[in-house]
Amino acid sequence: MEGLRRLKRSKTLFGVATTVTGQNFEEVLSDEYVRTFIDRGAMYLWYYVFRPVGRDPSPRFCVSRERMIELRRRLLGLRRRTRSSSSTPIGMPREKRFAQPPRG
């Protein structure tokens, strides 16, 4: 968090990118998490959804289809609640369809 303090003090524009997993879902979508970074000067928050790829994918970290829908609802709520108190945009890349977790 020292780095964030230095960025804020030097008035450097910065943001925070977070990978959402099935295991950190509640924490990274909480008002407290968002408020922490806004208070430290982040000008935007960006969420990426974990996608298992590579030789040794970890499907246990996948976000289920139901949670993806909940993720979008929560992001809309976070945007509404933080819009009145800050100018920090909150978002995630647009996806045309929901990915299925790997079977196996």
N, C-alpha and C positions, 0 to 999 in steps of 0.2 A: 504494500500500500504506500510505501515511501515514494515509489516512482510516480504514482498518481498524484501525490501531494506536490511533487516537484513540477509535474506537468501543469497542474492547476495554478501554482504560484507563478510560473513563467507565462501563463496565459496561452498555452499551447492547445490548439484544438485536438481533442482525442476522443476516441470512443472505445467501447468494450464489446468484444465478440465472445459469445458463450455457446458451447455445444450442449444441447439438451439431450439427455439420455433418459431411459426408463428409470434409472436409479437416482438422478438428481432433479427430476422433473419438479417436484414440490419446492425445493430450495431455490432454484434459479428463476422460478416464475412467481416468487413471493414479492409482496410490496417491499419488504425489508431489503431484499437483495437489490432490487431496482433502486430504491432510495439510497442505499449505500454508495452506488456508483454516481448517481446524480449529485449527491452531496459532495463527492470527491471531484466533481467537475467534468464528468463524462458528458460529451455533447450528443452522443447517440449510443444506443444499445442494440446489438444485432444478435439474433439467435440462429444457430444452425442446428439441424436435427441430425443426430448420429446416424450414420449409414455404415453397416458392417461391410467392409471390403478387404481384399488382400488374401494372403495365404492363410492367415489364422484369424478370421473374422470373429467378433464377439457378439453374437446375437442377443446375449443376455442384456446388453445395453440398449436394445432397440426400443423405440417408442411405438406402442401399439396404435392401430388405426383409431380406436376410441380416444386415446390420449392425444393423437394429432388433432382431432376435432376440438378437444378440450384446450389444447395449446393455442389454437387460433382464437377461441373464446377468451381465454385468459389474456392474450396479448391485446385484444381489443379493450378489455377492462383495464389493463395496466395503462394503455395509452390514454383512456378517458380520465383515469385518476391522476395521472402525472401531468397531463396537458395543462391543467389549471395552475400547477405549482412550478413548472419548469418548461424549458423549450427543448428538452431532450427527446428526440424521436425514438421510438421502440419498434423494431420490426424483424422480419425474417424473409429470406428469399421466397418468391412466389413459386409454387409447384403446381404443375398441371394435374397431377394425380398423386394419390397416396401410395407410397412404396410398401410392399409386403415384406415383413421380416423373413429371412431365409428359413427354410424348413430343414429340420435335421437334428 
